[in-house]
Amino acid sequence: MQETEFIWFNGKLIKWKDAKIHVLTHSLHYGGGAFEGIRVYKTKKGSVVFRLKEHIKRFFNSAESLDMKVFFSQEEIINAIKETVRVNKLKEGYIRPIIFHGYGKMGLDPTGCEVNVVIAVWPWPAYIGESAKVKTSSFIRIHPKSLKADKKICGHYVNSILGSLEAKKQGFDESLFLDYEGNVAEGPGENIFMIKDGKIKTPKLKGQILPGITRDSIIKVTKDLGYEVEEEDITLDELKTADELFFVGTAAEVTPISQLDDVFFKEGKIAERIRKKFLEIVHYEDEKYSDWLDFI
Ligand SMILES: Cc1ncc(COP(=O)(O)O)c(C=O)c1O
């Protein structure tokens, strides 16, 4: 990880090395925190944050799903993010806001625990690489009746960690989760799309997957490019008959899948077109989508 100079901690900018917490921090023990992953891109007119308002809305929704009281408004967090990017002179990279229960109370009920908000930023190039070799996980995606699976909560990511460890041990780059009904869910930090006979499909939102902001952007962009996009249940067998497959997410951006278990895929023309368009949009080379960009 490449360090930057400052971290925003409950309203104050402090040195990166001083951004420390106590070992009895509530969220460290029980996973009750909410976070976001956001990207800042360099463009010819300065740096921009991609879909900042949507990320912050989801950030607050996730925190509220755990009854966490955030003592900052969404606007204050948006401004704090821009300030943190600016003071660190970060032109392009990753933004990680997190809300967590702090020190002072143990026991599972967090009521009354202090709530902390932190924003860190650092340079972080493409997360997976040019393409991904993917393994269907033996773990299923978290059950929506055990956890609020459509929220971005720290503890949910143990599921993602298990999937990632398993995939890496077997020589793959990334895992793919099915849901409890056996349908395709998502990757540990990505949503998935398939293309078959020119039609694009992605698993529908029904509380089982994270409503990805990149997923939402890709649906809009592919429709604008003239393709049909369907959000519906997809089985693993159907996924394996696709002509093209790709993951999308803030960290992964648009990453073609070259292998799923023992089936191989090429980056086809459609996925390539979508990937190019996405990169044009985030780099402000297509002004039609400028509403999605917040200048620093
Ligand atoms: C489980 C999961 N699915 C999908 C995504 C993609 O979401 P987004 O495009 O909002 O980054 C992420 C990343 O945040 C994730 O953690």
Ligand as a Chemical Component Dictionary entry (heavy atoms), coordinates in Angstrom:
data_LIG
# 
_chem_comp.id                   LIG 
_chem_comp.type                 NON-POLYMER 
_chem_comp.pdbx_formal_charge   0 
_chem_comp.three_letter_code    LIG 
# 
loop_
_chem_comp_atom.comp_id 
_chem_comp_atom.atom_id 
_chem_comp_atom.alt_atom_id 
_chem_comp_atom.type_symbol 
_chem_comp_atom.charge 
_chem_comp_atom.model_Cartn_x 
_chem_comp_atom.model_Cartn_y 
_chem_comp_atom.model_Cartn_z 
_chem_comp_atom.pdbx_ordinal 
LIG C1 C1 C 0 -19.548 -7.509 -2.647 1  
LIG C2 C2 C 0 -19.404 -6.430 -3.662 2  
LIG N1 N1 N 0 -20.110 -6.505 -4.800 3  
LIG C3 C3 C 0 -20.035 -5.560 -5.747 4  
LIG C4 C4 C 0 -19.199 -4.464 -5.597 5  
LIG C5 C5 C 0 -19.148 -3.400 -6.651 6  
LIG O1 O1 O 0 -19.743 -2.228 -6.159 7  
LIG P1 P1 P 0 -19.314 -0.794 -6.686 8  
LIG O2 O2 O 0 -19.448 -0.818 -8.156 9  
LIG O3 O3 O 0 -20.285 0.130  -6.051 10 
LIG O4 O4 O 0 -17.927 -0.576 -6.258 11 
LIG C6 C6 C 0 -18.436 -4.345 -4.441 12 
LIG C7 C7 C 0 -17.550 -3.204 -4.242 13 
LIG O5 O5 O 0 -17.871 -2.314 -3.513 14 
LIG C8 C8 C 0 -18.543 -5.343 -3.443 15 
LIG O6 O6 O 0 -17.832 -5.255 -2.321 16 
# 
loop_
_chem_comp_bond.comp_id 
_chem_comp_bond.atom_id_1 
_chem_comp_bond.atom_id_2 
_chem_comp_bond.value_order 
_chem_comp_bond.pdbx_ordinal 
LIG C1 C2 SING 1  
LIG C2 N1 SING 2  
LIG C2 C8 DOUB 3  
LIG N1 C3 DOUB 4  
LIG C3 C4 SING 5  
LIG C4 C5 SING 6  
LIG C4 C6 DOUB 7  
LIG C5 O1 SING 8  
LIG O1 P1 SING 9  
LIG P1 O2 DOUB 10 
LIG P1 O3 SING 11 
LIG P1 O4 SING 12 
LIG C6 C7 SING 13 
LIG C6 C8 SING 14 
LIG C7 O5 DOUB 15 
LIG C8 O6 SING 16 
# 
